[in-house]
Amino acid sequence: MSKQKSRYSTEEQAAVQSKVQSVQLPSIKQEQINSVSVIGLSELYQIKNHIQGEKQIKKTLDNQRLWAQRITKQRQQKEAEKLERFTKEEEERRKVDKEEEEYQERLKNELVKESNQKIFDQRADVRNLKAQMMLSEVERINEQLNAINKEQKELKIIHEEEKEKEYEMKEYYKEQELMIRKEKQAKKKKECNEILADQHKQVKERYLKEMMLDKQEGQLIKKKAEEDEILREQQKQDIKNKQQKLLKEHEEFMEKRRELQENEKSILEEEDKKIIEHEYHKEKVLQMRKDRENQKQQKKEQLRKQIYDLRVEQQKQQEDNYMQTIQKHAQELKQKQDEEIKQKELEKIQMVQDAETMRLKQLQIQQQRKANQQAEQEVDFKQKLKALEQLEQVEQLQNDVLKKRNKDLQEYQKIQIEAKKQQRRNQYMQELKESVQMQQRNQSEKQVYTSWAQQCIEEWKDNGQNILPMVKALYQTE
């Protein structure tokens, strides 16, 4: 490339020199400087063309220099943008890798913590102590059930006594209500008799008054019989109708009075019947109380027997449930261990696959990046061939930048690969270290179990619960 540039530069210089030599200016002697000389028109045109040619050559050279500077500036700007974009991508990639490492570390710590807790719970001494705690809890529940049963019996006795008192009060209120009802009925009967007597008196007075009026009217009619025979007959008929009406009203009044008397008689008979029934019911209530006392005594005996049988059945059921719970817990623990082993194997396989996928992606990105760089270099070479001479130093600088960038990229990739390898080595060493530390952990687990058991015993003691089974289990393990 440098040979081609030098060849192009020598050709351009030769062309410029040939143009300059082709223009032969007239010689001007020293002695003719102060004199006036006359030149021909052809010589003037020749000088003018020579000056214009120099200006054109200078303009062309200036344009080439400006074009080269512009191209250089654009390429520098483009390279700066590429470098900035590459820097941002690398920072983002490093950030993602760091977050992934932190997440994996946190996940690993959680799994280790959970595994340690499961291992601790699976220990025989821990299970034994928890079983003793469950037995102590069962005893406490039985004591509470006994206390509750005792309270229920007492409450039942109190409830029955209150029920009897309530029944006696109801009977007393019924007797009082019956007496009040009789008084009201007697008072009402008296008021009805007074009203009926008053109405009878009013009807009788009205009847007598109407009879007197009718009598007076009859005398007047008799005096005027000759004057108005028709009027007299009508008046007689009216009087007859009134008499019939009064008689009818009197009969209706007497009928109502008989009905009221019959109703009062039936009410009194019903009240007498209720009084007799009340006396009979009272004797029956006393007999029922005696029967109820006998039934209560029999129910108490039956209840005692049922409670005893229920306690025996509950104790047996609790023992069966406890053994079933222990067997179920052992099966679940075994199943969880198998699932954890399978999960760890799957995680290892997934980690290997992820590492291989990441390596292939990085290789593909490098190949694509190199192909893009080659395409860009070819396009730039075709478009800017005329400015190669002026861009020699710039291209050299760009080549240095590209080499440095490729070198940095290769170094970064090497660092990434080494980091992955170091991470795998650290993980392997950590697992090896954990396996070595298992013996030390087993020694410390006994101290942890002792402190945990003592803490549980203190808590149960503070709560006032039975701690004797747990103390025996602790001494047996020691």
QUIZIJO-V148394 format. One record per residue. N is the residue number from 0. RES is the residue in one small letter. PSI is psi in whole degrees, -180 to 180 (999 if undefined). Layout:
N;RES;PSI / N;RES;PSI
//
This chain:
0;m;-42 / 1;s;-35 / 2;k;-41 / 3;q;-43 / 4;k;-44 / 5;s;-37 / 6;r;-43 / 7;y;-39 / 8;s;-40 / 9;t;-39 / 10;e;-43 / 11;e;-41 / 12;q;-40 / 13;a;-39 / 14;a;-40 / 15;v;-43 / 16;q;-37 / 17;s;-38 / 18;k;-40 / 19;v;-41 / 20;q;-25 / 21;s;-19 / 22;v;111 / 23;q;108 / 24;l;149 / 25;p;144 / 26;s;135 / 27;i;113 / 28;k;163 / 29;q;-32 / 30;e;-13 / 31;q;8 / 32;i;-43 / 33;n;1 / 34;s;165 / 35;v;126 / 36;s;151 / 37;v;128 / 38;i;161 / 39;g;168 / 40;l;-36 / 41;s;-42 / 42;e;-38 / 43;l;-45 / 44;y;-37 / 45;q;-43 / 46;i;-43 / 47;k;-44 / 48;n;-37 / 49;h;-44 / 50;i;-43 / 51;q;-38 / 52;g;-41 / 53;e;-42 / 54;k;-42 / 55;q;-41 / 56;i;-43 / 57;k;-41 / 58;k;-41 / 59;t;-45 / 60;l;-40 / 61;d;-41 / 62;n;-41 / 63;q;-41 / 64;r;-42 / 65;l;-41 / 66;w;-42 / 67;a;-41 / 68;q;-41 / 69;r;-45 / 70;i;-41 / 71;t;-43 / 72;k;-44 / 73;q;-43 / 74;r;-40 / 75;q;-42 / 76;q;-42 / 77;k;-43 / 78;e;-38 / 79;a;-41 / 80;e;-42 / 81;k;-43 / 82;l;-41 / 83;e;-43 / 84;r;-42 / 85;f;-40 / 86;t;-44 / 87;k;-43 / 88;e;-42 / 89;e;-41 / 90;e;-42 / 91;e;-41 / 92;r;-42 / 93;r;-40 / 94;k;-44 / 95;v;-43 / 96;d;-40 / 97;k;-44 / 98;e;-39 / 99;e;-42 / 100;e;-43 / 101;e;-41 / 102;y;-45 / 103;q;-40 / 104;e;-44 / 105;r;-41 / 106;l;-40 / 107;k;-43 / 108;n;-41 / 109;e;-43 / 110;l;-40 / 111;v;-43 / 112;k;-45 / 113;e;-40 / 114;s;-42 / 115;n;-41 / 116;q;-41 / 117;k;-42 / 118;i;-41 / 119;f;-41 / 120;d;-25 / 121;q;-7 / 122;r;147 / 123;a;-40 / 124;d;-36 / 125;v;-44 / 126;r;-39 / 127;n;-44 / 128;l;-40 / 129;k;-36 / 130;a;-41 / 131;q;-37 / 132;m;-41 / 133;m;-40 / 134;l;-42 / 135;s;-38 / 136;e;-38 / 137;v;-42 / 138;e;-41 / 139;r;-41 / 140;i;-39 / 141;n;-42 / 142;e;-42 / 143;q;-40 / 144;l;-40 / 145;n;-43 / 146;a;-40 / 147;i;-41 / 148;n;-41 / 149;k;-45 / 150;e;-39 / 151;q;-40 / 152;k;-47 / 153;e;-43 / 154;l;-36 / 155;k;-42 / 156;i;-45 / 157;i;-40 / 158;h;-41 / 159;e;-41 / 160;e;-44 / 161;e;-36 / 162;k;-41 / 163;e;-43 / 164;k;-41 / 165;e;-39 / 166;y;-43 / 167;e;-40 / 168;m;-39 / 169;k;-41 / 170;e;-40 / 171;y;-44 / 172;y;-36 / 173;k;-43 / 174;e;-44 / 175;q;-42 / 176;e;-37 / 177;l;-41 / 178;m;-43 / 179;i;-39 / 180;r;-40 / 181;k;-43 / 182;e;-42 / 183;k;-41 / 184;q;-40 / 185;a;-42 / 186;k;-42 / 187;k;-39 / 188;k;-41 / 189;k;-43 / 190;e;-40 / 191;c;-42 / 192;n;-41 / 193;e;-42 / 194;i;-43 / 195;l;-40 / 196;a;-41 / 197;d;-45 / 198;q;-40 / 199;h;-40 / 200;k;-43 / 201;q;-42 / 202;v;-41 / 203;k;-45 / 204;e;-43 / 205;r;-37 / 206;y;-44 / 207;l;-40 / 208;k;-43 / 209;e;-35 / 210;m;-40 / 211;m;-42 / 212;l;-42 / 213;d;-38 / 214;k;-44 / 215;q;-41 / 216;e;-35 / 217;g;-40 / 218;q;-42 / 219;l;-39 / 220;i;-39 / 221;k;-39 / 222;k;-32 / 223;k;21 / 224;a;-36 / 225;e;-32 / 226;e;-39 / 227;d;86 / 228;e;-39 / 229;i;-40 / 230;l;-37 / 231;r;-42 / 232;e;-40 / 233;q;-41 / 234;q;-38 / 235;k;-43 / 236;q;-38 / 237;d;-42 / 238;i;-41 / 239;k;-44 / 240;n;-41 / 241;k;-42 / 242;q;-44 / 243;q;-40 / 244;k;-44 / 245;l;-41 / 246;l;-40 / 247;k;-43 / 248;e;-38 / 249;h;-42 / 250;e;-42 / 251;e;-41 / 252;f;-44 / 253;m;-37 / 254;e;-43 / 255;k;-38 / 256;r;-43 / 257;r;-41 / 258;e;-43 / 259;l;-42 / 260;q;-41 / 261;e;-41 / 262;n;-43 / 263;e;-38 / 264;k;-44 / 265;s;-39 / 266;i;-43 / 267;l;-39 / 268;e;-41 / 269;e;-40 / 270;e;-43 / 271;d;-39 / 272;k;-40 / 273;k;-39 / 274;i;-43 / 275;i;-44 / 276;e;-38 / 277;h;-42 / 278;e;-41 / 279;y;-40 / 280;h;-34 / 281;k;-43 / 282;e;-39 / 283;k;-36 / 284;v;-41 / 285;l;-41 / 286;q;-38 / 287;m;-35 / 288;r;-42 / 289;k;-44 / 290;d;-38 / 291;r;-39 / 292;e;-43 / 293;n;-42 / 294;q;-39 / 295;k;-44 / 296;q;-43 / 297;q;-42 / 298;k;-37 / 299;k;-44 / 300;e;-45 / 301;q;-40 / 302;l;-41 / 303;r;-44 / 304;k;-42 / 305;q;-40 / 306;i;-41 / 307;y;-46 / 308;d;-39 / 309;l;-40 / 310;r;-43 / 311;v;-43 / 312;e;-41 / 313;q;-42 / 314;q;-44 / 315;k;-42 / 316;q;-39 / 317;q;-41 / 318;e;-44 / 319;d;-44 / 320;n;-38 / 321;y;-45 / 322;m;-40 / 323;q;-39 / 324;t;-42 / 325;i;-45 / 326;q;-43 / 327;k;-40 / 328;h;-40 / 329;a;-43 / 330;q;-43 / 331;e;-40 / 332;l;-43 / 333;k;-42 / 334;q;-40 / 335;k;-38 / 336;q;-45 / 337;d;-42 / 338;e;-38 / 339;e;-40 / 340;i;-45 / 341;k;-41 / 342;q;-39 / 343;k;-42 / 344;e;-44 / 345;l;-39 / 346;e;-40 / 347;k;-45 / 348;i;-41 / 349;q;-38 / 350;m;-42 / 351;v;-44 / 352;q;-41 / 353;d;-40 / 354;a;-42 / 355;e;-41 / 356;t;-41 / 357;m;-40 / 358;r;-43 / 359;l;-39 / 360;k;-43 / 361;q;-42 / 362;l;-41 / 363;q;-40 / 364;i;-41 / 365;q;-45 / 366;q;-44 / 367;q;-39 / 368;r;-42 / 369;k;-41 / 370;a;-42 / 371;n;-40 / 372;q;-43 / 373;q;-42 / 374;a;-42 / 375;e;-40 / 376;q;-41 / 377;e;-43 / 378;v;-44 / 379;d;-37 / 380;f;-40 / 381;k;-40 / 382;q;-29 / 383;k;41 / 384;l;-34 / 385;k;-22 / 386;a;19 / 387;l;-35 / 388;e;-45 / 389;q;-22 / 390;l;13 / 391;e;-48 / 392;q;-39 / 393;v;-42 / 394;e;-37 / 395;q;-43 / 396;l;-42 / 397;q;-41 / 398;n;-38 / 399;d;-42 / 400;v;-43 / 401;l;-42 / 402;k;-42 / 403;k;-41 / 404;r;-44 / 405;n;-39 / 406;k;-44 / 407;d;-40 / 408;l;-44 / 409;q;-41 / 410;e;-40 / 411;y;-42 / 412;q;-41 / 413;k;-41 / 414;i;-42 / 415;q;-45 / 416;i;-44 / 417;e;-38 / 418;a;-43 / 419;k;-44 / 420;k;-43 / 421;q;-38 / 422;q;-44 / 423;r;-43 / 424;r;-43 / 425;n;-40 / 426;q;-43 / 427;y;-44 / 428;m;-36 / 429;q;-43 / 430;e;-41 / 431;l;-41 / 432;k;-39 / 433;e;-40 / 434;s;-35 / 435;v;-35 / 436;q;-5 / 437;m;-39 / 438;q;-44 / 439;q;-37 / 440;r;-39 / 441;n;-36 / 442;q;-38 / 443;s;-22 / 444;e;-34 / 445;k;-42 / 446;q;-40 / 447;v;-43 / 448;y;-43 / 449;t;-45 / 450;s;-40 / 451;w;-44 / 452;a;-41 / 453;q;-39 / 454;q;-43 / 455;c;-42 / 456;i;-41 / 457;e;-41 / 458;e;-44 / 459;w;-35 / 460;k;-42 / 461;d;-32 / 462;n;-2 / 463;g;25 / 464;q;168 / 465;n;122 / 466;i;2 / 467;l;-44 / 468;p;-40 / 469;m;-38 / 470;v;-41 / 471;k;-44 / 472;a;-39 / 473;l;-44 / 474;y;-35 / 475;q;-41 / 476;t;-37 / 477;e;999
//
